[in-house]
Amino acid sequence: MKASDIKQMIEQGLPGSDVEVLGDDGQHFDAIVVSPAFAGKSLIEQHRMVKATLGDKFSSGELHALSLKTRAS
């Protein structure tokens, strides 16, 4: 999996978000996501929202680790 694929999936799942994804080993990535959809949400809820955009990528093994930093815009 590529960082650009993850970025695209998050942007499609959370329209209007500013997304940056870093990582080059194919399984471990760092993402910064700033989204108006996070307004009023706890940090855990924000992370769940981001992970939901990635579907089964974790359970399938395509994505092993994703470190998240999230905030409302």
mmJSON file of the N, C-alpha and C atoms, coordinates in Angstrom:
{"data_MODEL":{"atom_site":{
"group_PDB":["ATOM","ATOM","ATOM","ATOM","ATOM","ATOM","ATOM","ATOM","ATOM","ATOM","ATOM","ATOM","ATOM","ATOM","ATOM","ATOM","ATOM","ATOM","ATOM","ATOM","ATOM","ATOM","ATOM","ATOM","ATOM","ATOM","ATOM","ATOM","ATOM","ATOM","ATOM","ATOM","ATOM","ATOM","ATOM","ATOM","ATOM","ATOM","ATOM","ATOM","ATOM","ATOM","ATOM","ATOM","ATOM","ATOM","ATOM","ATOM","ATOM","ATOM","ATOM","ATOM","ATOM","ATOM","ATOM","ATOM","ATOM","ATOM","ATOM","ATOM","ATOM","ATOM","ATOM","ATOM","ATOM","ATOM","ATOM","ATOM","ATOM","ATOM","ATOM","ATOM","ATOM","ATOM","ATOM","ATOM","ATOM","ATOM","ATOM","ATOM","ATOM","ATOM","ATOM","ATOM","ATOM","ATOM","ATOM","ATOM","ATOM","ATOM","ATOM","ATOM","ATOM","ATOM","ATOM","ATOM","ATOM","ATOM","ATOM","ATOM","ATOM","ATOM","ATOM","ATOM","ATOM","ATOM","ATOM","ATOM","ATOM","ATOM","ATOM","ATOM","ATOM","ATOM","ATOM","ATOM","ATOM","ATOM","ATOM","ATOM","ATOM","ATOM","ATOM","ATOM","ATOM","ATOM","ATOM","ATOM","ATOM","ATOM","ATOM","ATOM","ATOM","ATOM","ATOM","ATOM","ATOM","ATOM","ATOM","ATOM","ATOM","ATOM","ATOM","ATOM","ATOM","ATOM","ATOM","ATOM","ATOM","ATOM","ATOM","ATOM","ATOM","ATOM","ATOM","ATOM","ATOM","ATOM","ATOM","ATOM","ATOM","ATOM","ATOM","ATOM","ATOM","ATOM","ATOM","ATOM","ATOM","ATOM","ATOM","ATOM","ATOM","ATOM","ATOM","ATOM","ATOM","ATOM","ATOM","ATOM","ATOM","ATOM","ATOM","ATOM","ATOM","ATOM","ATOM","ATOM","ATOM","ATOM","ATOM","ATOM","ATOM","ATOM","ATOM","ATOM","ATOM","ATOM","ATOM","ATOM","ATOM","ATOM","ATOM","ATOM","ATOM","ATOM","ATOM","ATOM","ATOM","ATOM","ATOM","ATOM","ATOM","ATOM","ATOM","ATOM","ATOM","ATOM","ATOM"],
"id":[1,2,3,4,5,6,7,8,9,10,11,12,13,14,15,16,17,18,19,20,21,22,23,24,25,26,27,28,29,30,31,32,33,34,35,36,37,38,39,40,41,42,43,44,45,46,47,48,49,50,51,52,53,54,55,56,57,58,59,60,61,62,63,64,65,66,67,68,69,70,71,72,73,74,75,76,77,78,79,80,81,82,83,84,85,86,87,88,89,90,91,92,93,94,95,96,97,98,99,100,101,102,103,104,105,106,107,108,109,110,111,112,113,114,115,116,117,118,119,120,121,122,123,124,125,126,127,128,129,130,131,132,133,134,135,136,137,138,139,140,141,142,143,144,145,146,147,148,149,150,151,152,153,154,155,156,157,158,159,160,161,162,163,164,165,166,167,168,169,170,171,172,173,174,175,176,177,178,179,180,181,182,183,184,185,186,187,188,189,190,191,192,193,194,195,196,197,198,199,200,201,202,203,204,205,206,207,208,209,210,211,212,213,214,215,216,217,218,219],
"type_symbol":["N","C","C","N","C","C","N","C","C","N","C","C","N","C","C","N","C","C","N","C","C","N","C","C","N","C","C","N","C","C","N","C","C","N","C","C","N","C","C","N","C","C","N","C","C","N","C","C","N","C","C","N","C","C","N","C","C","N","C","C","N","C","C","N","C","C","N","C","C","N","C","C","N","C","C","N","C","C","N","C","C","N","C","C","N","C","C","N","C","C","N","C","C","N","C","C","N","C","C","N","C","C","N","C","C","N","C","C","N","C","C","N","C","C","N","C","C","N","C","C","N","C","C","N","C","C","N","C","C","N","C","C","N","C","C","N","C","C","N","C","C","N","C","C","N","C","C","N","C","C","N","C","C","N","C","C","N","C","C","N","C","C","N","C","C","N","C","C","N","C","C","N","C","C","N","C","C","N","C","C","N","C","C","N","C","C","N","C","C","N","C","C","N","C","C","N","C","C","N","C","C","N","C","C","N","C","C","N","C","C","N","C","C","N","C","C","N","C","C"],
"label_atom_id":["N","CA","C","N","CA","C","N","CA","C","N","CA","C","N","CA","C","N","CA","C","N","CA","C","N","CA","C","N","CA","C","N","CA","C","N","CA","C","N","CA","C","N","CA","C","N","CA","C","N","CA","C","N","CA","C","N","CA","C","N","CA","C","N","CA","C","N","CA","C","N","CA","C","N","CA","C","N","CA","C","N","CA","C","N","CA","C","N","CA","C","N","CA","C","N","CA","C","N","CA","C","N","CA","C","N","CA","C","N","CA","C","N","CA","C","N","CA","C","N","CA","C","N","CA","C","N","CA","C","N","CA","C","N","CA","C","N","CA","C","N","CA","C","N","CA","C","N","CA","C","N","CA","C","N","CA","C","N","CA","C","N","CA","C","N","CA","C","N","CA","C","N","CA","C","N","CA","C","N","CA","C","N","CA","C","N","CA","C","N","CA","C","N","CA","C","N","CA","C","N","CA","C","N","CA","C","N","CA","C","N","CA","C","N","CA","C","N","CA","C","N","CA","C","N","CA","C","N","CA","C","N","CA","C","N","CA","C","N","CA","C","N","CA","C","N","CA","C","N","CA","C","N","CA","C"],
"label_alt_id":[null,null,null,null,null,null,null,null,null,null,null,null,null,null,null,null,null,null,null,null,null,null,null,null,null,null,null,null,null,null,null,null,null,null,null,null,null,null,null,null,null,null,null,null,null,null,null,null,null,null,null,null,null,null,null,null,null,null,null,null,null,null,null,null,null,null,null,null,null,null,null,null,null,null,null,null,null,null,null,null,null,null,null,null,null,null,null,null,null,null,null,null,null,null,null,null,null,null,null,null,null,null,null,null,null,null,null,null,null,null,null,null,null,null,null,null,null,null,null,null,null,null,null,null,null,null,null,null,null,null,null,null,null,null,null,null,null,null,null,null,null,null,null,null,null,null,null,null,null,null,null,null,null,null,null,null,null,null,null,null,null,null,null,null,null,null,null,null,null,null,null,null,null,null,null,null,null,null,null,null,null,null,null,null,null,null,null,null,null,null,null,null,null,null,null,null,null,null,null,null,null,null,null,null,null,null,null,null,null,null,null,null,null,null,null,null,null,null,null],
"label_comp_id":["MET","MET","MET","LYS","LYS","LYS","ALA","ALA","ALA","SER","SER","SER","ASP","ASP","ASP","ILE","ILE","ILE","LYS","LYS","LYS","GLN","GLN","GLN","MET","MET","MET","ILE","ILE","ILE","GLU","GLU","GLU","GLN","GLN","GLN","GLY","GLY","GLY","LEU","LEU","LEU","PRO","PRO","PRO","GLY","GLY","GLY","SER","SER","SER","ASP","ASP","ASP","VAL","VAL","VAL","GLU","GLU","GLU","VAL","VAL","VAL","LEU","LEU","LEU","GLY","GLY","GLY","ASP","ASP","ASP","ASP","ASP","ASP","GLY","GLY","GLY","GLN","GLN","GLN","HIS","HIS","HIS","PHE","PHE","PHE","ASP","ASP","ASP","ALA","ALA","ALA","ILE","ILE","ILE","VAL","VAL","VAL","VAL","VAL","VAL","SER","SER","SER","PRO","PRO","PRO","ALA","ALA","ALA","PHE","PHE","PHE","ALA","ALA","ALA","GLY","GLY","GLY","LYS","LYS","LYS","SER","SER","SER","LEU","LEU","LEU","ILE","ILE","ILE","GLU","GLU","GLU","GLN","GLN","GLN","HIS","HIS","HIS","ARG","ARG","ARG","MET","MET","MET","VAL","VAL","VAL","LYS","LYS","LYS","ALA","ALA","ALA","THR","THR","THR","LEU","LEU","LEU","GLY","GLY","GLY","ASP","ASP","ASP","LYS","LYS","LYS","PHE","PHE","PHE","SER","SER","SER","SER","SER","SER","GLY","GLY","GLY","GLU","GLU","GLU","LEU","LEU","LEU","HIS","HIS","HIS","ALA","ALA","ALA","LEU","LEU","LEU","SER","SER","SER","LEU","LEU","LEU","LYS","LYS","LYS","THR","THR","THR","ARG","ARG","ARG","ALA","ALA","ALA","SER","SER","SER"],
"label_asym_id":["A","A","A","A","A","A","A","A","A","A","A","A","A","A","A","A","A","A","A","A","A","A","A","A","A","A","A","A","A","A","A","A","A","A","A","A","A","A","A","A","A","A","A","A","A","A","A","A","A","A","A","A","A","A","A","A","A","A","A","A","A","A","A","A","A","A","A","A","A","A","A","A","A","A","A","A","A","A","A","A","A","A","A","A","A","A","A","A","A","A","A","A","A","A","A","A","A","A","A","A","A","A","A","A","A","A","A","A","A","A","A","A","A","A","A","A","A","A","A","A","A","A","A","A","A","A","A","A","A","A","A","A","A","A","A","A","A","A","A","A","A","A","A","A","A","A","A","A","A","A","A","A","A","A","A","A","A","A","A","A","A","A","A","A","A","A","A","A","A","A","A","A","A","A","A","A","A","A","A","A","A","A","A","A","A","A","A","A","A","A","A","A","A","A","A","A","A","A","A","A","A","A","A","A","A","A","A","A","A","A","A","A","A","A","A","A","A","A","A"],
"label_entity_id":["1","1","1","1","1","1","1","1","1","1","1","1","1","1","1","1","1","1","1","1","1","1","1","1","1","1","1","1","1","1","1","1","1","1","1","1","1","1","1","1","1","1","1","1","1","1","1","1","1","1","1","1","1","1","1","1","1","1","1","1","1","1","1","1","1","1","1","1","1","1","1","1","1","1","1","1","1","1","1","1","1","1","1","1","1","1","1","1","1","1","1","1","1","1","1","1","1","1","1","1","1","1","1","1","1","1","1","1","1","1","1","1","1","1","1","1","1","1","1","1","1","1","1","1","1","1","1","1","1","1","1","1","1","1","1","1","1","1","1","1","1","1","1","1","1","1","1","1","1","1","1","1","1","1","1","1","1","1","1","1","1","1","1","1","1","1","1","1","1","1","1","1","1","1","1","1","1","1","1","1","1","1","1","1","1","1","1","1","1","1","1","1","1","1","1","1","1","1","1","1","1","1","1","1","1","1","1","1","1","1","1","1","1","1","1","1","1","1","1"],
"label_seq_id":[1,1,1,2,2,2,3,3,3,4,4,4,5,5,5,6,6,6,7,7,7,8,8,8,9,9,9,10,10,10,11,11,11,12,12,12,13,13,13,14,14,14,15,15,15,16,16,16,17,17,17,18,18,18,19,19,19,20,20,20,21,21,21,22,22,22,23,23,23,24,24,24,25,25,25,26,26,26,27,27,27,28,28,28,29,29,29,30,30,30,31,31,31,32,32,32,33,33,33,34,34,34,35,35,35,36,36,36,37,37,37,38,38,38,39,39,39,40,40,40,41,41,41,42,42,42,43,43,43,44,44,44,45,45,45,46,46,46,47,47,47,48,48,48,49,49,49,50,50,50,51,51,51,52,52,52,53,53,53,54,54,54,55,55,55,56,56,56,57,57,57,58,58,58,59,59,59,60,60,60,61,61,61,62,62,62,63,63,63,64,64,64,65,65,65,66,66,66,67,67,67,68,68,68,69,69,69,70,70,70,71,71,71,72,72,72,73,73,73],
"pdbx_PDB_ins_code":[null,null,null,null,null,null,null,null,null,null,null,null,null,null,null,null,null,null,null,null,null,null,null,null,null,null,null,null,null,null,null,null,null,null,null,null,null,null,null,null,null,null,null,null,null,null,null,null,null,null,null,null,null,null,null,null,null,null,null,null,null,null,null,null,null,null,null,null,null,null,null,null,null,null,null,null,null,null,null,null,null,null,null,null,null,null,null,null,null,null,null,null,null,null,null,null,null,null,null,null,null,null,null,null,null,null,null,null,null,null,null,null,null,null,null,null,null,null,null,null,null,null,null,null,null,null,null,null,null,null,null,null,null,null,null,null,null,null,null,null,null,null,null,null,null,null,null,null,null,null,null,null,null,null,null,null,null,null,null,null,null,null,null,null,null,null,null,null,null,null,null,null,null,null,null,null,null,null,null,null,null,null,null,null,null,null,null,null,null,null,null,null,null,null,null,null,null,null,null,null,null,null,null,null,null,null,null,null,null,null,null,null,null,null,null,null,null,null,null],
"Cartn_x":[0.841,0.0,0.892,0.455,1.23,0.567,1.391,0.891,-0.171,0.015,-0.954,-2.312,-2.315,-3.573,-4.331,-3.603,-4.222,-4.777,-3.992,-4.425,-5.735,-5.79,-6.979,-8.195,-8.007,-9.116,-9.663,-8.763,-9.195,-9.915,-9.367,-10.006,-11.382,-11.544,-12.85,-13.847,-13.364,-14.237,-14.572,-13.69,-13.894,-13.714,-14.692,-14.579,-14.283,-13.446,-13.092,-11.953,-11.376,-10.274,-8.938,-8.02,-6.633,-5.866,-5.269,-4.644,-3.198,-2.317,-0.919,-0.565,-0.02,0.37,1.828,2.608,4.022,4.301,5.275,5.68,6.13,7.149,7.659,7.966,7.571,7.861,6.681,5.564,4.42,3.445,3.811,2.904,2.756,3.732,3.707,3.648,2.636,2.426,2.089,2.341,1.947,1.009,-0.114,-1.083,-1.474,-1.609,-2.144,-3.419,-4.523,-5.815,-6.502,-6.804,-7.521,-8.849,-9.946,-11.25,-12.335,-13.206,-14.345,-15.291,-15.253,-16.113,-15.757,-14.58,-14.134,-14.669,-15.296,-15.79,-16.704,-16.387,-17.197,-16.966,-16.052,-15.768,-14.55,-14.552,-13.39,-12.269,-11.07,-9.933,-10.165,-10.734,-11.028,-12.032,-13.067,-14.058,-13.419,-12.526,-11.826,-11.015,-10.276,-9.45,-10.314,-11.421,-12.334,-12.883,-13.182,-13.689,-12.65,-11.389,-10.328,-10.162,-10.087,-9.894,-11.053,-12.259,-13.422,-13.265,-12.542,-12.352,-11.447,-10.71,-9.741,-10.302,-11.571,-12.229,-11.499,-11.244,-10.632,-9.121,-8.485,-7.038,-6.225,-6.707,-5.999,-6.21,-7.448,-7.736,-7.167,-7.023,-6.464,-4.942,-4.332,-2.88,-2.193,-2.961,-2.366,-1.758,-2.355,-1.902,-1.676,-0.455,-0.123,-0.265,0.237,0.211,-0.009,-0.856,-1.125,-1.135,-0.158,-0.097,-0.883,-1.835,-2.717,-2.542,-2.603,-2.75,-3.946,-4.972,-6.195,-6.595,-7.298,-7.888,-8.943,-9.862,-10.902,-10.319,-10.828,-10.335,-11.098],
"Cartn_y":[-1.169,0.0,1.24,2.258,3.494,4.598,5.548,6.688,7.438,7.552,8.276,7.568,6.225,5.478,5.767,5.789,6.062,7.479,8.422,9.829,9.944,9.296,9.354,8.74,7.619,6.962,7.839,8.477,9.348,10.568,11.167,12.345,12.015,10.835,10.441,10.182,9.601,9.281,10.469,11.466,12.684,13.902,14.16,15.275,16.597,17.401,18.697,18.66,17.484,17.328,17.661,18.116,18.322,17.127,16.337,15.074,15.027,14.621,14.375,12.987,12.136,10.788,10.576,10.126,9.855,8.395,7.834,6.446,5.853,5.005,4.458,2.974,2.292,0.862,-0.002,0.641,-0.096,-0.584,-0.534,-1.021,-0.081,0.767,1.675,3.12,3.857,5.21,6.158,7.442,8.52,9.422,9.774,10.642,11.804,12.955,14.146,14.491,14.544,14.802,15.961,17.01,18.167,18.217,18.131,18.036,18.79,19.48,20.107,19.064,17.846,16.77,16.381,16.772,16.431,17.387,18.464,19.46,18.799,19.002,18.447,16.98,16.36,14.926,14.752,13.672,13.355,12.833,12.784,12.278,10.836,10.028,8.629,8.572,9.406,9.429,9.872,10.856,11.313,10.181,9.463,8.361,7.254,6.966,5.943,6.357,7.649,8.153,7.959,8.254,8.084,6.601,5.764,4.326,3.73,4.257,3.766,4.023,5.077,5.38,4.356,3.581,2.629,1.218,1.048,-0.24,-1.393,-2.432,-3.651,-3.708,-2.59,-2.583,-3.096,-2.886,-3.406,-4.909,-5.353,-6.781,-7.637,-7.056,-7.82,-7.89,-7.049,-7.035,-6.082,-5.424,-4.463,-3.277,-2.949,-1.828,-2.348,-2.23,-2.778,-1.736,-0.525,0.499,1.878,2.644,4.016,4.887,5.741,6.701,7.939,8.358,9.466,10.685,11.848,13.123,13.779,14.069,14.637,15.886,16.772,17.953,18.53,19.262,19.933,21.187,21.528,22.748,23.957],
"Cartn_z":[0.0,0.0,0.0,-0.707,-0.802,0.013,0.452,1.213,0.412,-0.888,-1.723,-1.753,-1.673,-1.632,-0.341,0.772,2.067,2.085,1.596,1.531,0.748,-0.395,-1.243,-0.538,0.136,0.829,1.959,2.71,3.799,3.236,2.186,1.578,1.023,0.446,-0.084,1.042,2.137,3.263,4.143,4.136,4.929,4.015,3.153,2.201,2.915,2.292,2.848,3.837,4.011,4.96,4.318,5.147,4.737,5.27,4.379,4.764,4.293,5.193,4.852,5.381,4.518,4.916,4.55,5.518,5.316,5.637,4.963,5.184,3.878,3.953,2.696,2.753,3.833,3.89,3.454,3.106,2.595,3.641,4.931,5.97,7.158,7.409,8.554,8.06,8.53,8.04,9.184,8.946,9.842,9.066,9.679,8.998,9.893,9.262,9.909,9.156,9.886,9.258,9.99,9.237,9.763,9.02,9.779,9.126,9.893,9.166,9.831,10.424,9.928,10.434,11.872,12.331,13.684,14.749,14.346,15.314,16.341,17.613,18.696,18.988,18.28,18.462,19.374,20.159,20.987,20.084,20.625,19.871,19.424,20.282,19.932,18.784,18.846,17.764,16.453,16.513,15.312,14.697,15.523,15.024,14.43,15.065,14.523,13.17,13.029,11.748,10.645,10.952,9.959,9.627,10.636,10.397,9.605,9.796,9.048,7.55,7.173,5.746,5.072,5.863,5.31,5.162,5.505,5.311,5.969,5.195,5.74,5.556,5.297,5.022,6.205,7.439,8.615,8.745,8.664,8.856,7.725,6.539,5.416,5.467,6.316,6.427,5.469,4.598,3.666,4.404,5.534,6.345,7.753,8.227,9.541,10.647,10.415,11.46,10.859,11.533,11.111,12.363,12.476,13.575,13.148,13.993,13.619,14.505,13.856,14.533,13.866,14.653,14.087,14.858,14.139,14.778,13.863,14.475,13.702,13.071,11.922,11.242,11.704],
"occupancy":[1.0,1.0,1.0,1.0,1.0,1.0,1.0,1.0,1.0,1.0,1.0,1.0,1.0,1.0,1.0,1.0,1.0,1.0,1.0,1.0,1.0,1.0,1.0,1.0,1.0,1.0,1.0,1.0,1.0,1.0,1.0,1.0,1.0,1.0,1.0,1.0,1.0,1.0,1.0,1.0,1.0,1.0,1.0,1.0,1.0,1.0,1.0,1.0,1.0,1.0,1.0,1.0,1.0,1.0,1.0,1.0,1.0,1.0,1.0,1.0,1.0,1.0,1.0,1.0,1.0,1.0,1.0,1.0,1.0,1.0,1.0,1.0,1.0,1.0,1.0,1.0,1.0,1.0,1.0,1.0,1.0,1.0,1.0,1.0,1.0,1.0,1.0,1.0,1.0,1.0,1.0,1.0,1.0,1.0,1.0,1.0,1.0,1.0,1.0,1.0,1.0,1.0,1.0,1.0,1.0,1.0,1.0,1.0,1.0,1.0,1.0,1.0,1.0,1.0,1.0,1.0,1.0,1.0,1.0,1.0,1.0,1.0,1.0,1.0,1.0,1.0,1.0,1.0,1.0,1.0,1.0,1.0,1.0,1.0,1.0,1.0,1.0,1.0,1.0,1.0,1.0,1.0,1.0,1.0,1.0,1.0,1.0,1.0,1.0,1.0,1.0,1.0,1.0,1.0,1.0,1.0,1.0,1.0,1.0,1.0,1.0,1.0,1.0,1.0,1.0,1.0,1.0,1.0,1.0,1.0,1.0,1.0,1.0,1.0,1.0,1.0,1.0,1.0,1.0,1.0,1.0,1.0,1.0,1.0,1.0,1.0,1.0,1.0,1.0,1.0,1.0,1.0,1.0,1.0,1.0,1.0,1.0,1.0,1.0,1.0,1.0,1.0,1.0,1.0,1.0,1.0,1.0,1.0,1.0,1.0,1.0,1.0,1.0,1.0,1.0,1.0,1.0,1.0,1.0],
"B_iso_or_equiv":[0.0,0.0,0.0,0.0,0.0,0.0,0.0,0.0,0.0,0.0,0.0,0.0,0.0,0.0,0.0,0.0,0.0,0.0,0.0,0.0,0.0,0.0,0.0,0.0,0.0,0.0,0.0,0.0,0.0,0.0,0.0,0.0,0.0,0.0,0.0,0.0,0.0,0.0,0.0,0.0,0.0,0.0,0.0,0.0,0.0,0.0,0.0,0.0,0.0,0.0,0.0,0.0,0.0,0.0,0.0,0.0,0.0,0.0,0.0,0.0,0.0,0.0,0.0,0.0,0.0,0.0,0.0,0.0,0.0,0.0,0.0,0.0,0.0,0.0,0.0,0.0,0.0,0.0,0.0,0.0,0.0,0.0,0.0,0.0,0.0,0.0,0.0,0.0,0.0,0.0,0.0,0.0,0.0,0.0,0.0,0.0,0.0,0.0,0.0,0.0,0.0,0.0,0.0,0.0,0.0,0.0,0.0,0.0,0.0,0.0,0.0,0.0,0.0,0.0,0.0,0.0,0.0,0.0,0.0,0.0,0.0,0.0,0.0,0.0,0.0,0.0,0.0,0.0,0.0,0.0,0.0,0.0,0.0,0.0,0.0,0.0,0.0,0.0,0.0,0.0,0.0,0.0,0.0,0.0,0.0,0.0,0.0,0.0,0.0,0.0,0.0,0.0,0.0,0.0,0.0,0.0,0.0,0.0,0.0,0.0,0.0,0.0,0.0,0.0,0.0,0.0,0.0,0.0,0.0,0.0,0.0,0.0,0.0,0.0,0.0,0.0,0.0,0.0,0.0,0.0,0.0,0.0,0.0,0.0,0.0,0.0,0.0,0.0,0.0,0.0,0.0,0.0,0.0,0.0,0.0,0.0,0.0,0.0,0.0,0.0,0.0,0.0,0.0,0.0,0.0,0.0,0.0,0.0,0.0,0.0,0.0,0.0,0.0,0.0,0.0,0.0,0.0,0.0,0.0],
"pdbx_formal_charge":[null,null,null,null,null,null,null,null,null,null,null,null,null,null,null,null,null,null,null,null,null,null,null,null,null,null,null,null,null,null,null,null,null,null,null,null,null,null,null,null,null,null,null,null,null,null,null,null,null,null,null,null,null,null,null,null,null,null,null,null,null,null,null,null,null,null,null,null,null,null,null,null,null,null,null,null,null,null,null,null,null,null,null,null,null,null,null,null,null,null,null,null,null,null,null,null,null,null,null,null,null,null,null,null,null,null,null,null,null,null,null,null,null,null,null,null,null,null,null,null,null,null,null,null,null,null,null,null,null,null,null,null,null,null,null,null,null,null,null,null,null,null,null,null,null,null,null,null,null,null,null,null,null,null,null,null,null,null,null,null,null,null,null,null,null,null,null,null,null,null,null,null,null,null,null,null,null,null,null,null,null,null,null,null,null,null,null,null,null,null,null,null,null,null,null,null,null,null,null,null,null,null,null,null,null,null,null,null,null,null,null,null,null,null,null,null,null,null,null],
"auth_seq_id":[1,1,1,2,2,2,3,3,3,4,4,4,5,5,5,6,6,6,7,7,7,8,8,8,9,9,9,10,10,10,11,11,11,12,12,12,13,13,13,14,14,14,15,15,15,16,16,16,17,17,17,18,18,18,19,19,19,20,20,20,21,21,21,22,22,22,23,23,23,24,24,24,25,25,25,26,26,26,27,27,27,28,28,28,29,29,29,30,30,30,31,31,31,32,32,32,33,33,33,34,34,34,35,35,35,36,36,36,37,37,37,38,38,38,39,39,39,40,40,40,41,41,41,42,42,42,43,43,43,44,44,44,45,45,45,46,46,46,47,47,47,48,48,48,49,49,49,50,50,50,51,51,51,52,52,52,53,53,53,54,54,54,55,55,55,56,56,56,57,57,57,58,58,58,59,59,59,60,60,60,61,61,61,62,62,62,63,63,63,64,64,64,65,65,65,66,66,66,67,67,67,68,68,68,69,69,69,70,70,70,71,71,71,72,72,72,73,73,73],
"auth_comp_id":["MET","MET","MET","LYS","LYS","LYS","ALA","ALA","ALA","SER","SER","SER","ASP","ASP","ASP","ILE","ILE","ILE","LYS","LYS","LYS","GLN","GLN","GLN","MET","MET","MET","ILE","ILE","ILE","GLU","GLU","GLU","GLN","GLN","GLN","GLY","GLY","GLY","LEU","LEU","LEU","PRO","PRO","PRO","GLY","GLY","GLY","SER","SER","SER","ASP","ASP","ASP","VAL","VAL","VAL","GLU","GLU","GLU","VAL","VAL","VAL","LEU","LEU","LEU","GLY","GLY","GLY","ASP","ASP","ASP","ASP","ASP","ASP","GLY","GLY","GLY","GLN","GLN","GLN","HIS","HIS","HIS","PHE","PHE","PHE","ASP","ASP","ASP","ALA","ALA","ALA","ILE","ILE","ILE","VAL","VAL","VAL","VAL","VAL","VAL","SER","SER","SER","PRO","PRO","PRO","ALA","ALA","ALA","PHE","PHE","PHE","ALA","ALA","ALA","GLY","GLY","GLY","LYS","LYS","LYS","SER","SER","SER","LEU","LEU","LEU","ILE","ILE","ILE","GLU","GLU","GLU","GLN","GLN","GLN","HIS","HIS","HIS","ARG","ARG","ARG","MET","MET","MET","VAL","VAL","VAL","LYS","LYS","LYS","ALA","ALA","ALA","THR","THR","THR","LEU","LEU","LEU","GLY","GLY","GLY","ASP","ASP","ASP","LYS","LYS","LYS","PHE","PHE","PHE","SER","SER","SER","SER","SER","SER","GLY","GLY","GLY","GLU","GLU","GLU","LEU","LEU","LEU","HIS","HIS","HIS","ALA","ALA","ALA","LEU","LEU","LEU","SER","SER","SER","LEU","LEU","LEU","LYS","LYS","LYS","THR","THR","THR","ARG","ARG","ARG","ALA","ALA","ALA","SER","SER","SER"],
"auth_asym_id":["A","A","A","A","A","A","A","A","A","A","A","A","A","A","A","A","A","A","A","A","A","A","A","A","A","A","A","A","A","A","A","A","A","A","A","A","A","A","A","A","A","A","A","A","A","A","A","A","A","A","A","A","A","A","A","A","A","A","A","A","A","A","A","A","A","A","A","A","A","A","A","A","A","A","A","A","A","A","A","A","A","A","A","A","A","A","A","A","A","A","A","A","A","A","A","A","A","A","A","A","A","A","A","A","A","A","A","A","A","A","A","A","A","A","A","A","A","A","A","A","A","A","A","A","A","A","A","A","A","A","A","A","A","A","A","A","A","A","A","A","A","A","A","A","A","A","A","A","A","A","A","A","A","A","A","A","A","A","A","A","A","A","A","A","A","A","A","A","A","A","A","A","A","A","A","A","A","A","A","A","A","A","A","A","A","A","A","A","A","A","A","A","A","A","A","A","A","A","A","A","A","A","A","A","A","A","A","A","A","A","A","A","A","A","A","A","A","A","A"],
"auth_atom_id":["N","CA","C","N","CA","C","N","CA","C","N","CA","C","N","CA","C","N","CA","C","N","CA","C","N","CA","C","N","CA","C","N","CA","C","N","CA","C","N","CA","C","N","CA","C","N","CA","C","N","CA","C","N","CA","C","N","CA","C","N","CA","C","N","CA","C","N","CA","C","N","CA","C","N","CA","C","N","CA","C","N","CA","C","N","CA","C","N","CA","C","N","CA","C","N","CA","C","N","CA","C","N","CA","C","N","CA","C","N","CA","C","N","CA","C","N","CA","C","N","CA","C","N","CA","C","N","CA","C","N","CA","C","N","CA","C","N","CA","C","N","CA","C","N","CA","C","N","CA","C","N","CA","C","N","CA","C","N","CA","C","N","CA","C","N","CA","C","N","CA","C","N","CA","C","N","CA","C","N","CA","C","N","CA","C","N","CA","C","N","CA","C","N","CA","C","N","CA","C","N","CA","C","N","CA","C","N","CA","C","N","CA","C","N","CA","C","N","CA","C","N","CA","C","N","CA","C","N","CA","C","N","CA","C","N","CA","C","N","CA","C","N","CA","C","N","CA","C","N","CA","C","N","CA","C"],
"pdbx_PDB_model_num":[1,1,1,1,1,1,1,1,1,1,1,1,1,1,1,1,1,1,1,1,1,1,1,1,1,1,1,1,1,1,1,1,1,1,1,1,1,1,1,1,1,1,1,1,1,1,1,1,1,1,1,1,1,1,1,1,1,1,1,1,1,1,1,1,1,1,1,1,1,1,1,1,1,1,1,1,1,1,1,1,1,1,1,1,1,1,1,1,1,1,1,1,1,1,1,1,1,1,1,1,1,1,1,1,1,1,1,1,1,1,1,1,1,1,1,1,1,1,1,1,1,1,1,1,1,1,1,1,1,1,1,1,1,1,1,1,1,1,1,1,1,1,1,1,1,1,1,1,1,1,1,1,1,1,1,1,1,1,1,1,1,1,1,1,1,1,1,1,1,1,1,1,1,1,1,1,1,1,1,1,1,1,1,1,1,1,1,1,1,1,1,1,1,1,1,1,1,1,1,1,1,1,1,1,1,1,1,1,1,1,1,1,1,1,1,1,1,1,1]
}}}
